[in-house]
Amino acid sequence: MILPTKHVPAARSLLGVGALLLRHLPQERTVASLWDAVRTEPYVATLERFTLAVDLLFAMGAVTFEGGLLRRGRVSHDVPPSATDAAQPHDVR
């Protein structure tokens, strides 16, 4: 349900719904105004799916919520040093 699968097309997955929400979020707006903008989209369909997609975007850092407004987050593509250390083979003697 979060990711597309053989039985769930990309547009129906929560990741796909999140992408749709980001297209409707070129500038900051309230959650209610975003819901009003997308509620008739067939793949959003319900407030539950909308909320799950917003939660997913927030957890990924793709959106932030400040002062009652949703805005696009600043997602960094940098890999933290600890992740690169773990990926390196260790010299075991």
C-alpha positions as CSV (number, residue, x, y, z in Angstrom):
1,M,0.0,0.0,0.0
2,I,2.9,2.4,0.7
3,L,4.9,1.4,-2.3
4,P,3.6,0.2,-5.7
5,T,3.4,-3.6,-6.2
6,K,2.3,-6.0,-8.8
7,H,-1.3,-5.4,-7.6
8,V,-1.1,-1.8,-6.5
9,P,-0.3,0.7,-9.4
10,A,2.1,3.6,-8.6
11,A,-0.7,6.2,-8.6
12,R,-2.7,4.2,-6.1
13,S,0.2,3.7,-3.6
14,L,0.7,6.2,-0.8
15,L,3.9,7.2,-2.4
16,G,2.0,8.1,-5.6
17,V,-0.6,10.0,-3.7
18,G,2.2,11.8,-1.9
19,A,3.7,12.8,-5.2
20,L,0.2,14.2,-6.2
21,L,0.1,16.2,-3.0
22,L,3.5,17.7,-3.6
23,R,2.4,18.8,-7.1
24,H,-0.5,20.7,-5.3
25,L,1.9,22.2,-2.8
26,P,4.1,24.7,-4.8
27,Q,3.9,27.1,-1.9
28,E,2.8,26.8,1.7
29,R,-0.8,26.2,2.4
30,T,-3.1,24.9,5.1
31,V,-3.9,21.2,5.4
32,A,-7.6,22.1,4.8
33,S,-6.8,24.0,1.6
34,L,-4.6,21.1,0.3
35,W,-7.5,18.7,1.1
36,D,-9.9,20.9,-0.8
37,A,-7.6,20.9,-3.8
38,V,-7.2,17.2,-4.0
39,R,-10.3,15.6,-2.5
40,T,-11.8,15.0,-6.0
41,E,-8.7,13.3,-7.3
42,P,-9.7,9.6,-7.8
43,Y,-6.6,8.1,-6.2
44,V,-6.8,10.3,-3.1
45,A,-10.5,9.6,-2.7
46,T,-10.8,9.6,1.1
47,L,-9.6,11.7,4.0
48,E,-7.9,8.6,5.4
49,R,-5.7,8.1,2.3
50,F,-4.9,11.9,2.3
51,T,-3.9,11.8,5.9
52,L,-1.7,8.7,5.5
53,A,0.0,10.3,2.5
54,V,0.7,13.5,4.4
55,D,2.0,11.5,7.3
56,L,4.3,9.6,4.9
57,L,5.6,12.9,3.4
58,F,6.2,14.3,6.9
59,A,8.1,11.2,8.0
60,M,10.3,11.3,4.9
61,G,11.0,15.0,5.5
62,A,9.3,16.0,2.2
63,V,6.9,18.3,4.0
64,T,7.1,20.3,7.2
65,F,4.3,21.8,9.3
66,E,4.9,25.1,10.9
67,G,2.6,27.9,12.0
68,G,-0.5,26.0,10.8
69,L,1.0,25.7,7.3
70,L,2.3,22.8,5.3
71,R,5.3,23.5,3.1
72,R,7.7,21.4,1.1
73,G,10.6,20.2,3.2
74,R,14.2,20.3,2.2
75,V,15.2,16.7,1.6
76,S,19.0,16.2,1.7
77,H,20.5,13.7,-0.6
78,D,23.7,13.6,1.4
79,V,24.5,10.2,3.1
80,P,25.4,10.6,6.8
81,P,28.9,9.6,7.7
82,S,27.7,6.8,9.9
83,A,25.8,5.2,7.0
84,T,28.9,5.2,4.8
85,D,31.0,3.7,7.6
86,A,28.6,0.9,8.0
87,A,28.8,0.2,4.2
88,Q,32.6,-0.2,4.2
89,P,34.1,-3.6,4.7
90,H,35.9,-3.9,8.0
91,D,39.3,-5.4,8.4
92,V,38.8,-8.5,10.5
93,R,42.0,-10.1,11.8
